[in-house]
Amino acid sequence: SFFGGQAPPLPQGLGWFIVVGLGFIFSLLTSGALWLDDRFSGVHESADHFSTAGRTIKVGLTACDIVSKWTWAATLLQSSNVAWKFGISGPFWYAAGATIQILLFSILAVEIKRKAPGVHTVLEIIKARWGKPAHLVFMFFCLTCNIIVTSMLILGGAAVINALTGVNIYAAAMLIPVTVAFYTAQGGLRACFISSWAHVAVIYIALCIFMFVIYGNSPDLGSPAKVYNNLRIVEAVRPVKDNMGGSYLTMYSKSGLIFGIINIIGNFGTVFVDQSYWQGAIAARPTATYKGYLLGGLCWFAIPFTLATSLGLAGRALDLPITLEESDQGLTPPAVAVHLMGQGGAFLLVLQLFLAVTASGSAEQMAVASLFSYDVYREYFNKAASGAQMIKVTRIVVVAYSILSGVFAIILLNFKLSLGWVYLAMGIIIGSAVFPIAMALVWKKVSRVAAITSVCVGCPLAIMTWMITAATLNDGVIDLKTTGQDYPMLAGNLVALFSSAIMCTVLTHIFPDDFDWTNFRTIPSLEVDDSATLSVDEKGMLDRVFKYTVCTGCGLAFVLLIFWPVLTLPAGIFTEKYFTWWVVLSLIWGLVASAFCIVLPLWEASATLKRVAWGVLTCRIPPAPGAQSPDPSVADPSTMKPAKMMEPEKVMEMQ
């Protein structure tokens, strides 16, 4: 055991500072940024703006938001776990299997803008499409998805903070979500977007440091050739079962492929059923929606692919005494970071993980708060709710959910559920809701009967298949170990997704509907909101890019799932040159993604940043862009135009 029987590499006081102090500092910084934005950018915080960020988010920040909310604790930890277990196939299948959902969701993101530009939540679409019974059924699945995702975030974060600093794991589980609730409750969805850039920037910087240490200047490794040779030595002693030649350096991996299939199916649920991804599409500008989601998916691919190809393979190449239990808890990256970089590596990893957890956690808090305020409070308790009341309810739910999510994580800890087990099981629980939710915006023939029946039958059918498969393969034994095996998880995930899709399709043909897409325009807004309607030019643009988005999303999904893996098969067990090419590709992808996500949002916001900086330096509030200031001394220098000289004839007339 790497962590057993020895003191944590970081002092406990530093752990408490990270959990409490660092969270408080980031809350202050985000709150300060919100205040500056309010003060010098003329933002009017209405209830709709609080929940939609004004529907004005540009491409770079939309991509950053996707990366931040899709970078869970599991992204940093579980991806390296599968690299440690299966070799190079693990990082690839983790990254590819969780990227295609974002690429395909870009199609729905465009459809939201085309058909329901004034919507606030995915459940408003369900209610307008299939009525109250479907609204309540899908509310259960959406909230279940948010609870599972949030609990999993906290579970991984608390386990690593406990292992590296000695902070009590239950205290960490309670405090992690509370630290981000302050700025989320204060600034709403806009705060989530502002904080996402800072969090993503640190995550990418830490990723670049780890990959250059492992493949550049580590005395123990330091080059792809050294990592390759060490892996060949380790595979002779600890071969991978069902891999070609027992090697860590091949895509011929049965267990890796099974994990990839489970990963693909399970992650459809956590994207399509998670309100946070819908609210990201709702908040984006019409011109930024499809670009942001496609770019965000490709940039996110680098995090599990590059990080796990570095830290996960290094864990095997160094032959560290990591146990299977420690790896399943997500402790492979901490072990490698501590071994190679000492306390500095441990701190960097904890910082990266903490920011990943808090960035995703704030998005989940806002998602749950939006569902409660719009789909519970306004729908069933106060249909005439004012904007101030809606903001108040949203803030209360953010704070309450931050506390409850810590309790949910502690429950998982007491049940001894590992991060890996929860990650693989989530698709079984929520996967049956994927197809009906997607079809709500795509197929007007889907009826209420088809949608409700498919999700209500598909979920228990998937759970039954999961349990029966586990019992059949293990002489009737059903426990955490048997249900966590590959084949039971695979069977349950497959049944969840495909049984629901088949039932929904068949029942739609038996009981067809003929929904009028214009009915989505009747979804009420709280205030007059110009961003909830499309101009003629915007609608024409979205109609034109829809086919492009479908072709691009499906084409990239085909490349990641079929074309790329097939190209690696002739290589069999990678040679040193082939492995070096693989590593270089992962490094380049990581660097390019880092540059896009760090630089593009700043470049797009340059005008706003200039206005804020000028306002702070001059202690004056600049006029809104395009407005004419009555006092030339307070004109915004970034928008000033040369004065036009009056014609001589006009001067003579005035005289």
C-alpha positions as CSV (number, residue, x, y, z in Angstrom):
1,S,0.0,0.0,0.0
2,F,1.3,3.4,-0.9
3,F,-0.6,5.5,1.6
4,G,-1.0,2.9,4.3
5,G,1.1,3.2,7.5
6,Q,2.7,6.5,6.7
7,A,1.9,10.1,7.5
8,P,0.2,12.2,4.8
9,P,2.6,14.1,2.6
10,L,1.0,17.5,3.4
11,P,0.4,19.0,6.8
12,Q,-3.2,18.9,8.0
13,G,-3.2,22.6,8.5
14,L,-2.6,23.1,4.8
15,G,-5.5,20.8,4.1
16,W,-7.8,22.9,6.2
17,F,-6.6,26.0,4.4
18,I,-7.3,24.4,1.0
19,V,-10.8,23.3,2.0
20,V,-11.8,26.4,3.9
21,G,-9.4,29.2,3.2
22,L,-8.9,28.6,-0.5
23,G,-12.6,28.2,-1.0
24,F,-13.2,31.5,0.8
25,I,-10.5,33.3,-1.2
26,F,-12.0,32.1,-4.5
27,S,-15.5,33.1,-3.3
28,L,-14.1,36.6,-2.5
29,L,-12.4,36.9,-5.9
30,T,-15.5,35.7,-7.8
31,S,-17.7,38.1,-5.7
32,G,-15.3,40.9,-6.5
33,A,-15.5,40.1,-10.2
34,L,-19.3,40.1,-10.0
35,W,-19.3,43.5,-8.3
36,L,-17.0,45.0,-10.9
37,D,-19.1,43.6,-13.6
38,D,-22.3,45.1,-12.0
39,R,-20.6,48.4,-11.3
40,F,-18.9,49.1,-14.6
41,S,-20.7,47.0,-17.2
42,G,-24.3,48.1,-16.5
43,V,-25.6,44.6,-15.9
44,H,-29.2,44.5,-14.6
45,E,-29.7,41.4,-12.5
46,S,-33.2,40.3,-13.2
47,A,-34.5,36.9,-12.2
48,D,-34.2,35.6,-15.7
49,H,-30.7,37.0,-16.0
50,F,-29.8,35.4,-12.7
51,S,-30.8,32.0,-14.0
52,T,-29.6,32.4,-17.7
53,A,-26.7,34.8,-17.5
54,G,-28.6,37.0,-19.9
55,R,-28.1,34.5,-22.7
56,T,-25.1,36.4,-23.8
57,I,-22.1,34.0,-23.1
58,K,-19.6,33.9,-26.0
59,V,-17.8,31.0,-27.6
60,G,-14.7,30.9,-25.3
61,L,-16.5,31.1,-22.0
62,T,-19.1,28.6,-23.2
63,A,-16.3,26.1,-24.0
64,C,-14.7,26.9,-20.6
65,D,-18.0,26.2,-18.9
66,I,-18.2,22.8,-20.6
67,V,-14.7,21.9,-19.6
68,S,-15.2,23.0,-16.0
69,K,-18.5,21.2,-15.4
70,W,-17.4,18.0,-17.2
71,T,-14.1,17.9,-15.3
72,W,-15.2,16.0,-12.2
73,A,-13.0,14.4,-9.6
74,A,-13.5,11.2,-11.6
75,T,-12.0,12.9,-14.7
76,L,-8.7,13.5,-12.9
77,L,-8.7,10.4,-10.8
78,Q,-10.7,7.6,-12.5
79,S,-9.1,8.2,-15.8
80,S,-5.7,7.5,-14.3
81,N,-7.1,4.5,-12.5
82,V,-8.1,2.9,-15.8
83,A,-4.7,3.8,-17.2
84,W,-3.1,2.0,-14.3
85,K,-5.3,-1.0,-14.7
86,F,-5.6,-1.4,-18.5
87,G,-2.7,0.6,-20.0
88,I,-3.0,3.1,-22.9
89,S,-6.5,2.0,-23.8
90,G,-7.9,3.3,-20.5
91,P,-7.1,7.0,-21.0
92,F,-8.3,6.9,-24.6
93,W,-11.6,5.2,-23.9
94,Y,-12.3,7.4,-20.9
95,A,-11.7,10.6,-23.0
96,A,-13.4,9.4,-26.2
97,G,-16.3,7.8,-24.3
98,A,-17.1,11.0,-22.5
99,T,-16.4,13.5,-25.3
100,I,-18.9,12.3,-27.8
101,Q,-21.8,13.1,-25.6
102,I,-20.8,16.8,-25.6
103,L,-20.3,16.7,-29.3
104,L,-23.7,15.2,-29.9
105,F,-25.3,17.5,-27.3
106,S,-24.3,20.4,-29.5
107,I,-27.1,19.4,-31.8
108,L,-29.6,19.8,-29.0
109,A,-28.0,23.1,-28.0
110,V,-28.8,24.5,-31.4
111,E,-32.3,23.1,-31.2
112,I,-32.9,24.8,-27.9
113,K,-32.1,28.2,-29.5
114,R,-34.2,27.4,-32.7
115,K,-37.3,26.0,-31.0
116,A,-37.3,27.2,-27.4
117,P,-35.1,30.4,-27.0
118,G,-37.0,31.6,-23.9
119,V,-36.7,28.4,-21.9
120,H,-35.0,28.3,-18.5
121,T,-34.8,24.5,-17.7
122,V,-35.1,21.2,-19.5
123,L,-38.1,20.3,-17.5
124,E,-40.0,23.3,-18.9
125,I,-39.5,21.7,-22.3
126,I,-40.8,18.4,-20.9
127,K,-43.9,20.1,-19.3
128,A,-44.7,22.0,-22.6
129,R,-44.3,18.8,-24.6
130,W,-45.9,16.1,-22.5
131,G,-47.7,17.7,-19.6
132,K,-47.6,17.4,-15.8
133,P,-47.2,13.6,-15.4
134,A,-44.1,13.5,-17.6
135,H,-42.9,16.7,-15.8
136,L,-42.9,14.9,-12.4
137,V,-41.4,11.7,-13.8
138,F,-38.5,13.4,-15.5
139,M,-38.0,15.7,-12.5
140,F,-37.2,12.6,-10.5
141,F,-34.5,11.5,-13.0
142,C,-33.0,15.0,-13.4
143,L,-32.7,15.5,-9.7
144,T,-31.3,12.0,-9.2
145,C,-28.7,12.7,-11.9
146,N,-27.7,15.9,-10.1
147,I,-27.5,14.2,-6.7
148,I,-25.3,11.3,-8.1
149,V,-23.0,13.7,-9.9
150,T,-22.6,16.0,-7.0
151,S,-22.0,13.2,-4.5
152,M,-19.4,11.6,-6.8
153,L,-17.6,15.0,-7.1
154,I,-17.4,15.3,-3.3
155,L,-16.6,11.6,-2.9
156,G,-13.4,11.8,-5.0
157,G,-12.4,15.2,-3.7
158,A,-12.8,14.2,0.0
159,A,-10.9,10.9,-0.5
160,V,-7.8,12.6,-2.0
161,I,-7.8,15.5,0.5
162,N,-7.9,13.0,3.3
163,A,-5.1,10.8,1.8
164,L,-2.8,13.8,1.1
165,T,-3.4,16.0,4.1
166,G,-5.1,13.9,6.8
167,V,-8.2,16.2,7.0
168,N,-11.1,14.2,8.2
169,I,-12.9,12.7,5.2
170,Y,-16.4,13.5,6.5
171,A,-15.4,17.1,7.3
172,A,-14.0,17.5,3.8
173,A,-17.2,16.1,2.3
174,M,-19.3,18.6,4.2
175,L,-17.1,21.7,3.6
176,I,-16.2,21.3,-0.1
177,P,-19.7,22.1,-1.4
178,V,-20.4,24.8,1.2
179,T,-17.4,26.9,0.1
180,V,-18.7,27.5,-3.4
181,A,-22.3,28.1,-2.3
182,F,-21.5,31.7,-1.3
183,Y,-20.6,33.1,-4.7
184,T,-23.1,30.8,-6.5
185,A,-26.0,32.1,-4.4
186,Q,-24.8,35.7,-4.8
187,G,-24.2,35.8,-8.6
188,G,-26.3,32.9,-10.0
189,L,-25.3,31.4,-13.3
190,R,-23.1,34.4,-14.2
191,A,-20.9,33.6,-11.2
192,C,-20.6,30.0,-12.4
193,F,-19.3,31.2,-15.8
194,I,-16.9,33.8,-14.3
195,S,-15.4,31.2,-11.9
196,S,-15.2,28.5,-14.5
197,W,-12.5,30.4,-16.4
198,A,-10.2,30.8,-13.3
199,H,-10.8,27.1,-12.3
200,V,-10.1,25.8,-15.8
201,A,-7.0,27.9,-16.2
202,V,-5.4,26.4,-13.1
203,I,-6.5,22.9,-14.0
204,Y,-4.8,23.2,-17.4
205,I,-1.6,24.8,-16.0
206,A,-1.3,21.9,-13.5
207,L,-1.9,19.4,-16.3
208,C,0.9,20.9,-18.3
209,I,3.3,20.8,-15.3
210,F,2.6,17.1,-14.7
211,M,3.0,16.0,-18.3
212,F,6.3,17.9,-18.7
213,V,7.7,16.5,-15.4
214,I,6.9,12.9,-16.4
215,Y,8.0,13.1,-20.0
216,G,10.5,15.9,-19.7
217,N,12.7,16.3,-16.6
218,S,11.9,13.7,-14.0
219,P,15.0,11.8,-12.9
220,D,13.0,8.6,-12.5
221,L,11.3,8.8,-15.9
222,G,11.9,11.9,-18.0
223,S,11.1,10.7,-21.5
224,P,8.6,8.6,-23.5
225,A,11.4,6.0,-24.1
226,K,12.0,5.5,-20.4
227,V,8.3,5.2,-19.7
228,Y,8.0,2.7,-22.5
229,N,10.9,0.5,-21.3
230,N,9.6,0.5,-17.7
231,L,6.2,-0.5,-18.9
232,R,7.6,-3.4,-20.8
233,I,9.5,-4.6,-17.7
234,V,6.4,-4.3,-15.5
235,E,4.2,-6.2,-17.9
236,A,6.5,-9.2,-17.6
237,V,5.9,-9.3,-13.9
238,R,2.3,-8.0,-13.7
239,P,0.6,-8.7,-17.1
240,V,-2.8,-7.2,-17.8
241,K,-5.4,-9.9,-18.1
242,D,-7.1,-10.1,-21.6
243,N,-4.7,-7.6,-23.1
244,M,-2.6,-8.7,-26.1
245,G,0.6,-10.2,-24.7
246,G,-0.5,-8.9,-21.2
247,S,0.9,-5.5,-22.4
248,Y,0.0,-2.0,-21.1
249,L,1.0,-0.7,-24.6
250,T,-1.8,-2.0,-26.8
251,M,-5.4,-1.1,-27.7
252,Y,-6.2,-4.8,-27.9
253,S,-7.7,-4.7,-24.4
254,K,-10.9,-6.6,-23.6
255,S,-11.3,-4.9,-20.2
256,G,-10.5,-1.5,-21.7
257,L,-13.1,-1.9,-24.4
258,I,-15.8,-3.1,-21.9
259,F,-15.0,0.0,-19.8
260,G,-15.2,2.2,-22.9
261,I,-18.7,0.9,-23.7
262,I,-19.9,1.4,-20.1
263,N,-18.3,4.8,-20.1
264,I,-20.1,5.8,-23.4
265,I,-23.5,4.6,-22.3
266,G,-23.3,5.9,-18.7
267,N,-22.1,9.4,-19.7
268,F,-25.1,9.9,-22.0
269,G,-27.2,10.1,-18.9
270,T,-25.0,12.5,-17.0
271,V,-25.0,15.0,-20.0
272,F,-28.5,14.7,-21.5
273,V,-30.3,14.3,-18.1
274,D,-28.2,17.0,-16.3
275,Q,-29.8,20.4,-16.1
276,S,-26.3,22.1,-15.9
277,Y,-25.6,21.3,-19.6
278,W,-29.0,22.5,-20.7
279,Q,-28.5,25.8,-18.8
280,G,-25.1,26.2,-20.4
281,A,-26.8,26.0,-23.9
282,I,-29.5,28.4,-22.7
283,A,-27.0,30.9,-21.5
284,A,-24.9,30.9,-24.7
285,R,-25.5,33.4,-27.5
286,P,-27.2,31.9,-30.5
287,T,-24.0,32.4,-32.5
288,A,-21.9,30.8,-29.8
289,T,-23.9,27.7,-29.0
290,Y,-22.7,25.1,-31.4
291,K,-19.2,26.5,-31.6
292,G,-18.8,26.5,-27.8
293,Y,-20.1,22.9,-27.3
294,L,-18.0,21.5,-30.2
295,L,-14.9,23.4,-29.0
296,G,-15.5,22.6,-25.4
297,G,-15.8,18.8,-26.1
298,L,-12.5,18.7,-28.0
299,C,-10.7,20.8,-25.4
300,W,-12.1,18.6,-22.6
301,F,-10.8,15.5,-24.3
302,A,-7.2,16.6,-23.5
303,I,-7.8,16.5,-19.7
304,P,-8.4,12.7,-19.2
305,F,-6.4,11.7,-22.3
306,T,-3.2,13.8,-21.5
307,L,-3.4,13.6,-17.7
308,A,-4.0,9.9,-17.5
309,T,-1.4,9.1,-20.2
310,S,1.0,10.9,-17.9
311,L,0.0,10.2,-14.3
312,G,-1.7,6.8,-14.9
313,L,1.0,5.2,-17.0
314,A,3.6,6.7,-14.7
315,G,2.1,4.9,-11.8
316,R,2.7,1.6,-13.6
317,A,6.1,2.6,-15.1
318,L,7.4,3.5,-11.6
319,D,5.9,0.2,-10.2
320,L,4.6,2.1,-7.1
321,P,3.0,-0.1,-4.4
322,I,-0.5,1.1,-5.2
323,T,-3.2,-1.4,-4.2
324,L,-6.4,-2.0,-6.3
325,E,-8.5,-0.5,-3.5
326,E,-6.4,2.7,-3.5
327,S,-6.6,2.9,-7.3
328,D,-10.4,2.5,-7.2
329,Q,-10.6,5.3,-4.7
330,G,-8.7,7.5,-7.2
331,L,-5.4,7.6,-5.4
332,T,-3.1,6.7,-8.4
333,P,-2.5,10.4,-9.4
334,P,-1.7,11.5,-5.8
335,A,0.7,8.6,-5.4
336,V,2.6,9.6,-8.6
337,A,2.6,13.3,-7.8
338,V,4.0,12.7,-4.3
339,H,6.7,10.3,-5.6
340,L,7.9,12.5,-8.4
341,M,7.4,16.0,-6.9
342,G,7.1,15.5,-3.1
343,Q,5.0,18.0,-1.2
344,G,4.9,20.4,-4.2
345,G,3.3,17.7,-6.4
346,A,0.8,16.8,-3.6
347,F,-0.2,20.4,-3.2
348,L,-0.6,20.9,-7.0
349,L,-2.8,17.9,-7.4
350,V,-5.0,18.8,-4.4
351,L,-5.4,22.3,-5.8
352,Q,-6.2,21.0,-9.2
353,L,-8.7,18.5,-7.8
354,F,-10.3,21.1,-5.4
355,L,-10.9,23.5,-8.2
356,A,-12.3,20.8,-10.5
357,V,-14.7,19.7,-7.7
358,T,-15.8,23.2,-6.8
359,A,-16.2,24.3,-10.5
360,S,-18.5,21.3,-11.3
361,G,-20.1,21.6,-7.9
362,S,-21.2,25.2,-8.4
363,A,-22.8,24.3,-11.7
364,E,-24.7,21.4,-10.1
365,Q,-25.9,23.7,-7.3
366,M,-27.2,26.2,-9.8
367,A,-28.8,23.4,-11.9
368,V,-30.7,22.1,-8.8
369,A,-31.7,25.6,-7.7
370,S,-33.1,26.4,-11.2
371,L,-35.1,23.2,-11.3
372,F,-36.6,23.9,-7.8
373,S,-37.3,27.6,-8.5
374,Y,-38.9,27.3,-12.0
375,D,-40.2,23.7,-12.0
376,V,-41.3,23.3,-8.3
377,Y,-41.8,26.7,-6.7
378,R,-43.3,28.6,-9.7
379,E,-45.0,25.6,-11.2
380,Y,-46.7,24.1,-8.2
381,F,-46.7,26.7,-5.4
382,N,-46.7,30.3,-6.7
383,K,-47.5,30.7,-10.4
384,A,-47.5,34.5,-10.0
385,A,-44.0,34.6,-8.4
386,S,-42.1,37.8,-8.8
387,G,-38.6,38.1,-10.0
388,A,-37.4,39.0,-6.4
389,Q,-39.1,35.9,-5.0
390,M,-37.6,33.7,-7.6
391,I,-34.1,34.9,-6.9
392,K,-34.7,34.5,-3.2
393,V,-35.9,30.9,-3.7
394,T,-32.9,30.1,-5.9
395,R,-30.4,31.4,-3.3
396,I,-32.1,29.4,-0.5
397,V,-31.9,26.2,-2.6
398,V,-28.3,26.8,-3.5
399,V,-27.3,27.0,0.2
400,A,-29.6,24.1,1.3
401,Y,-28.3,21.8,-1.5
402,S,-24.7,22.6,-0.7
403,I,-25.4,21.1,2.8
404,L,-27.5,18.2,1.6
405,S,-25.0,17.2,-1.1
406,G,-22.3,16.8,1.7
407,V,-24.8,14.5,3.5
408,F,-25.3,12.5,0.4
409,A,-21.6,12.0,-0.1
410,I,-21.2,10.9,3.5
411,I,-24.0,8.3,3.0
412,L,-22.0,6.9,0.0
413,L,-18.9,6.8,2.2
414,N,-20.7,4.9,4.9
415,F,-21.9,2.4,2.4
416,K,-18.3,1.9,1.3
417,L,-19.1,2.9,-2.3
418,S,-15.9,3.7,-4.2
419,L,-15.6,6.4,-6.9
420,G,-15.2,3.8,-9.6
421,W,-18.3,1.8,-8.5
422,V,-20.6,4.9,-8.5
423,Y,-19.1,6.2,-11.8
424,L,-20.0,2.9,-13.6
425,A,-23.4,2.4,-11.9
426,M,-24.8,5.9,-12.7
427,G,-25.8,5.0,-16.3
428,I,-27.9,2.1,-15.1
429,I,-29.9,4.4,-12.9
430,I,-30.5,7.4,-15.2
431,G,-29.7,6.0,-18.7
432,S,-33.3,5.2,-19.5
433,A,-34.2,8.9,-19.5
434,V,-31.7,9.8,-22.2
435,F,-33.6,9.0,-25.4
436,P,-37.0,10.5,-24.5
437,I,-35.3,13.7,-23.3
438,A,-33.3,14.0,-26.5
439,M,-36.4,13.3,-28.6
440,A,-38.4,16.0,-26.9
441,L,-36.6,18.6,-29.1
442,V,-36.0,16.4,-32.2
443,W,-38.9,14.1,-33.0
444,K,-42.4,15.7,-32.9
445,K,-44.2,12.3,-33.1
446,V,-43.1,11.1,-29.7
447,S,-46.1,10.9,-27.5
448,R,-46.6,11.2,-23.7
449,V,-47.3,7.5,-23.4
450,A,-44.1,6.6,-25.2
451,A,-41.9,9.0,-23.2
452,I,-43.3,8.0,-19.7
453,T,-43.5,4.3,-20.3
454,S,-40.0,3.9,-21.8
455,V,-38.3,5.7,-18.9
456,C,-40.4,4.1,-16.1
457,V,-40.0,0.6,-17.5
458,G,-36.4,1.0,-18.7
459,C,-34.9,1.9,-15.4
460,P,-36.2,-1.0,-13.3
461,L,-35.4,-3.4,-16.2
462,A,-31.8,-2.2,-16.2
463,I,-31.4,-2.6,-12.5
464,M,-32.9,-6.1,-12.7
465,T,-30.5,-7.1,-15.5
466,W,-27.6,-5.7,-13.5
467,M,-28.5,-7.7,-10.4
468,I,-29.4,-10.9,-12.2
469,T,-26.1,-10.8,-14.2
470,A,-24.1,-10.3,-11.1
471,A,-25.8,-13.2,-9.3
472,T,-25.6,-15.5,-12.3
473,L,-21.8,-15.0,-12.7
474,N,-21.1,-15.3,-9.0
475,D,-23.1,-18.2,-7.7
476,G,-26.0,-16.1,-6.5
477,V,-23.8,-13.6,-4.5
478,I,-24.9,-10.0,-4.9
479,D,-22.7,-7.5,-3.1
480,L,-20.6,-4.4,-3.9
481,K,-17.8,-6.6,-5.4
482,T,-20.0,-8.7,-7.7
483,T,-22.2,-5.8,-8.8
484,G,-19.0,-3.7,-9.6
485,Q,-17.7,-6.3,-12.0
486,D,-17.4,-5.5,-15.7
487,Y,-20.1,-7.7,-17.2
488,P,-22.9,-6.9,-14.7
489,M,-22.2,-3.2,-15.2
490,L,-22.1,-3.6,-18.9
491,A,-25.4,-5.5,-19.1
492,G,-27.2,-3.0,-16.9
493,N,-25.9,0.1,-18.8
494,L,-26.8,-1.5,-22.2
495,V,-30.4,-2.3,-21.1
496,A,-30.9,1.1,-19.6
497,L,-30.1,3.0,-22.8
498,F,-31.3,0.7,-25.5
499,S,-34.5,-0.8,-23.9
500,S,-35.8,2.8,-23.3
501,A,-34.9,3.8,-26.9
502,I,-36.6,0.7,-28.4
503,M,-39.7,1.1,-26.3
504,C,-40.0,4.8,-27.0
505,T,-39.7,4.2,-30.7
506,V,-42.2,1.4,-30.9
507,L,-44.8,3.1,-28.7
508,T,-44.4,6.3,-30.7
509,H,-45.4,4.4,-33.9
510,I,-48.4,2.8,-32.0
511,F,-49.5,6.0,-30.2
512,P,-48.1,8.9,-32.4
513,D,-48.3,12.6,-31.5
514,D,-48.0,15.6,-33.8
515,F,-46.5,18.3,-31.6
516,D,-46.4,21.9,-32.8
517,W,-42.9,23.3,-32.1
518,T,-44.3,26.8,-31.8
519,N,-45.9,25.7,-28.5
520,F,-42.5,26.1,-26.9
521,R,-42.7,29.8,-27.4
522,T,-45.5,29.9,-24.9
523,I,-43.2,29.0,-22.0
524,P,-43.6,32.1,-19.7
525,S,-40.8,34.5,-18.7
526,L,-40.8,36.4,-15.5
527,E,-39.9,39.7,-17.0
528,V,-39.7,41.2,-20.5
529,D,-36.6,39.6,-21.8
530,D,-35.3,40.5,-25.3
531,S,-32.7,37.7,-25.1
532,A,-35.6,35.2,-25.1
533,T,-36.5,35.9,-28.7
534,L,-34.5,35.5,-31.9
535,S,-34.0,38.1,-34.6
536,V,-34.7,37.1,-38.2
537,D,-30.9,37.0,-38.8
538,E,-30.3,34.8,-35.8
539,K,-33.0,32.3,-36.7
540,G,-31.7,32.1,-40.3
541,M,-28.2,31.5,-39.0
542,L,-29.3,28.7,-36.7
543,D,-31.2,27.1,-39.5
544,R,-28.1,27.1,-41.6
545,V,-25.7,25.8,-39.0
546,F,-28.0,23.0,-37.8
547,K,-26.9,20.6,-40.6
548,Y,-23.3,21.6,-40.1
549,T,-23.6,20.8,-36.4
550,V,-25.2,17.4,-37.0
551,C,-22.5,16.5,-39.5
552,T,-19.6,17.8,-37.4
553,G,-20.8,16.3,-34.1
554,C,-21.6,12.9,-35.7
555,G,-18.4,13.0,-37.8
556,L,-16.2,13.7,-34.8
557,A,-18.0,11.0,-32.8
558,F,-17.3,8.5,-35.6
559,V,-13.6,9.4,-35.6
560,L,-13.2,9.0,-31.9
561,L,-15.2,5.8,-31.5
562,I,-14.4,3.9,-34.7
563,F,-11.8,5.5,-37.0
564,W,-9.1,6.2,-34.5
565,P,-9.3,2.9,-32.5
566,V,-9.3,0.9,-35.8
567,L,-6.2,2.7,-37.0
568,T,-4.3,1.6,-33.9
569,L,-5.1,-2.1,-34.3
570,P,-2.4,-2.9,-36.9
571,A,0.2,-1.7,-34.4
572,G,-0.7,-4.5,-32.0
573,I,1.7,-3.9,-29.1
574,F,3.1,-0.4,-29.6
575,T,6.7,0.0,-30.6
576,E,8.8,2.6,-28.9
577,K,8.4,5.0,-31.8
578,Y,4.6,4.4,-32.0
579,F,4.3,5.1,-28.2
580,T,6.4,8.2,-28.5
581,W,4.1,9.5,-31.3
582,W,1.1,8.7,-29.0
583,V,2.6,10.6,-26.1
584,V,3.6,13.6,-28.3
585,L,0.0,13.7,-29.7
586,S,-1.4,13.8,-26.1
587,L,1.0,16.6,-25.1
588,I,0.2,18.7,-28.2
589,W,-3.6,18.2,-27.6
590,G,-3.1,19.3,-24.0
591,L,-1.1,22.4,-24.9
592,V,-3.6,23.5,-27.6
593,A,-6.6,23.0,-25.4
594,S,-4.9,24.9,-22.6
595,A,-4.2,27.9,-24.9
596,F,-7.8,28.0,-26.3
597,C,-9.5,27.8,-22.9
598,I,-7.2,30.3,-21.2
599,V,-6.7,32.9,-24.0
600,L,-9.9,32.8,-26.0
601,P,-12.3,34.0,-23.2
602,L,-9.9,36.8,-22.3
603,W,-9.7,37.9,-26.0
604,E,-13.5,37.8,-26.4
605,A,-14.0,39.8,-23.2
606,S,-11.3,42.4,-24.0
607,A,-13.7,45.3,-24.5
608,T,-15.5,44.6,-21.2
609,L,-12.1,44.2,-19.4
610,K,-11.0,47.5,-20.8
611,R,-14.2,49.2,-19.6
612,V,-13.8,47.7,-16.1
613,A,-10.1,48.6,-15.9
614,W,-10.8,52.2,-17.0
615,G,-13.6,52.5,-14.6
616,V,-11.5,51.3,-11.7
617,L,-8.5,53.5,-12.6
618,T,-10.6,56.6,-13.0
619,C,-13.2,55.9,-10.3
620,R,-16.0,56.7,-12.9
621,I,-18.7,54.6,-14.3
622,P,-18.3,54.5,-18.1
623,P,-21.5,54.7,-20.3
624,A,-22.9,51.5,-21.7
625,P,-21.4,50.5,-25.1
626,G,-23.0,52.5,-27.8
627,A,-24.4,55.2,-25.4
628,Q,-23.4,58.8,-25.8
629,S,-22.0,60.3,-22.7
630,P,-23.2,63.9,-21.8
631,D,-19.7,64.6,-20.4
632,P,-16.8,64.0,-22.8
633,S,-14.5,63.6,-19.8
634,V,-16.2,60.3,-18.9
635,A,-16.4,58.8,-22.3
636,D,-15.1,55.3,-22.7
637,P,-11.8,55.5,-24.5
638,S,-12.4,52.1,-26.1
639,T,-15.5,53.4,-27.8
640,M,-14.4,57.0,-28.6
641,K,-14.7,58.1,-32.3
642,P,-13.0,61.2,-33.9
643,A,-15.2,64.3,-33.7
644,K,-16.8,65.3,-37.0
645,M,-15.9,68.9,-38.1
646,M,-18.8,71.2,-38.9
647,E,-19.0,72.4,-42.4
648,P,-18.1,76.1,-43.0
649,E,-21.6,76.8,-44.5
650,K,-23.2,75.6,-41.3
651,V,-21.0,77.8,-39.2
652,M,-21.9,80.9,-41.3
653,E,-25.6,80.2,-40.9
654,M,-25.3,79.9,-37.1
655,Q,-23.5,83.2,-37.0
